[in-house]
Structure formats: C-alpha cells, structure tokens
Amino acid sequence: MVIGLLAGMLSGLIGIGGGIVMVPLLLLLGFSQYQAQGTSLAVLVVPVTAAAVFNYYKEGYIDWRNAAIIAVFFVIGGYFGSKLAINIDEKMLKKVFGVVLLVVAGKMILGK
C-alpha cells in the first residue's frame, strides 16, 4: 500500500512512479529484478493515472496527439524491451537498471 501511495503521489507530482519508485522499493522488499519490473508494469495495466491525468487535462497541460503517438510506440517498445529483459542475466539487468537511474539522476541534478 505504501509503495502504491508513494508511487502515485510522485507520479502525479513530478511524473515518475514505476521505474524510479516502485522497482527500487520492491527490490528492497526482496523481489527479484524480474519480479519488481513485472509487478511495476502490471500496476500500469489499469488506468492508475486517470485521476492525475484529469487534473492536468483540466488545466490544459496535455497534448493528446503526442500522448497517443507516444502510447502506441510505448506498447511496441514495452513488448520488445520486456522480451529482451527476460533474456538478460538478472545481475546484468540490475546493472543496466542502476546505470539508467544514475544517468537520470545526474541529468536531473546537473540540469543538462
């Protein structure tokens, strides 16, 4: 419940949730990298962000055309990315995940 609440709040607040919040917390709870990623993605199957989207929509902050284009390619990319992930050794997958988090953090902190 806490992971869901935290991920939801951060998703609505700054647009993050699954990969940056839920996966690391699930790893801390003892999930394997595969289980954490799969569980995080499963949360997104239902419209978990609908309430947050509605608030942004009311304020005019959604570009529906680009959202639709990104969503279509997200589905395609998600399919092929998951096929790749389940065929990578878990230790290597954790390293890739960690590097991505560091790159994102560095970019956010340094503003570049």
matplotlib code that plots the C-alpha trace (Angstrom):
import matplotlib.pyplot as plt

x = [0.0, 2.8, 4.6, 1.5, 0.7, 4.2, 4.5, 1.1, 1.9, 5.2, 3.7, 1.1, 3.6, 6.6, 5.6, 7.6, 6.5, 7.1, 10.8, 12.1, 10.0, 8.2, 11.0, 13.7, 11.3, 10.1, 13.8, 14.3, 11.4, 13.2, 11.6, 13.9, 14.7, 12.3, 9.5, 10.0, 9.8, 6.9, 4.9, 5.6, 4.4, 1.3, 0.3, 0.1, -2.3, -5.3, -5.8, -3.9, -3.1, -6.6, -7.2, -3.9, -4.4, -7.8, -6.2, -3.6, -6.3, -8.5, -5.5, -4.8, -1.5, -2.0, -1.0, -3.3, -1.8, 1.7, 0.4, -1.4, 1.7, 3.9, 1.4, 1.4, 5.2, 5.3, 3.3, 5.6, 8.8, 7.5, 6.8, 10.3, 12.0, 10.4, 11.4, 15.0, 14.9, 13.7, 16.6, 19.3, 21.1, 19.5, 22.8, 23.4, 19.8, 20.3, 23.5, 21.7, 18.8, 21.3, 23.1, 19.9, 18.9, 22.3, 22.1, 18.6, 19.6, 22.7, 20.8, 18.1, 20.6, 23.0, 20.2, 21.8]
y = [0.0, 2.4, 1.7, 2.4, 5.5, 6.9, 6.0, 7.5, 10.7, 11.1, 10.2, 13.0, 15.4, 15.1, 12.4, 9.5, 6.3, 2.8, 2.5, 5.1, 4.5, 1.1, -1.0, 0.0, -0.3, -3.7, -4.7, -3.6, -5.9, -8.9, -9.1, -10.2, -7.7, -9.5, -9.6, -6.0, -4.9, -7.2, -6.1, -2.4, -2.8, -4.8, -1.8, 0.2, -2.2, -0.5, 3.3, 4.1, 7.6, 8.6, 11.0, 12.7, 12.9, 14.5, 17.3, 18.0, 17.9, 20.5, 22.8, 22.3, 20.6, 17.5, 17.3, 14.4, 14.0, 13.4, 11.3, 9.0, 8.7, 8.0, 5.5, 3.4, 3.3, 2.7, -0.5, -1.6, -0.7, -2.3, -5.6, -5.8, -4.4, -7.0, -9.8, -8.5, -8.1, -11.7, -13.0, -11.0, -12.4, -10.8, -9.4, -7.7, -6.4, -4.9, -3.1, -1.7, -0.6, 1.1, 2.9, 4.2, 5.5, 7.2, 8.8, 10.1, 11.4, 13.1, 14.7, 16.0, 17.2, 18.9, 20.2, 19.1]
z = [0.0, 0.9, -2.4, -4.4, -2.5, -2.8, -6.5, -7.2, -5.3, -7.1, -10.4, -10.0, -8.5, -10.9, -13.4, -12.0, -10.4, -11.8, -12.7, -10.3, -7.2, -7.3, -8.8, -6.2, -3.3, -4.5, -4.7, -1.1, -0.2, -1.7, -5.1, -7.9, -10.6, -13.0, -10.4, -9.5, -13.1, -14.0, -10.9, -11.6, -15.2, -14.1, -12.0, -15.2, -16.9, -15.3, -15.6, -12.4, -13.5, -14.6, -11.7, -12.1, -15.9, -15.3, -13.2, -15.8, -18.5, -16.7, -16.6, -20.3, -19.8, -22.0, -25.7, -26.7, -30.2, -28.9, -25.9, -28.4, -30.6, -27.6, -26.2, -29.4, -29.5, -25.7, -26.3, -29.1, -27.2, -24.0, -25.8, -27.3, -24.2, -22.0, -24.4, -24.2, -20.4, -19.7, -21.8, -20.0, -16.9, -13.8, -12.5, -15.8, -15.8, -12.3, -13.5, -16.6, -14.3, -11.9, -14.7, -16.1, -12.6, -12.2, -15.7, -15.0, -11.5, -12.9, -15.7, -13.2, -10.6, -13.1, -15.3, -18.5]

ax = plt.figure().add_subplot(projection="3d")
ax.plot(x, y, z, "-o")
ax.set_aspect("equal")
plt.show()
